[in-house]
């Protein structure tokens, strides 16, 4: 899944997410995993195992998108 979010430009830099993600439970406090190029927003009730599995699925999706762009 690919969704756009909006980050406010003034402190405290609020993050605005699509309504459908909020309805799936992406509300309140949660964790972000970030590096210099990407940020992963984690569902508040996700376990580390679920996060790992989800990130593997995201990598598979990215690889498929790269292949389709090359065609």
PyMOL commands that set and color helices and strands:
alter all, ss='L'
color gray80, all
select helices_A, chain A and resi 19-23+48-70
alter helices_A, ss='H'
color red, helices_A
select strands_A, chain A and resi 6-7+15-16+32-34+39-41
alter strands_A, ss='S'
color yellow, strands_A
deselect
rebuild
show_as cartoon
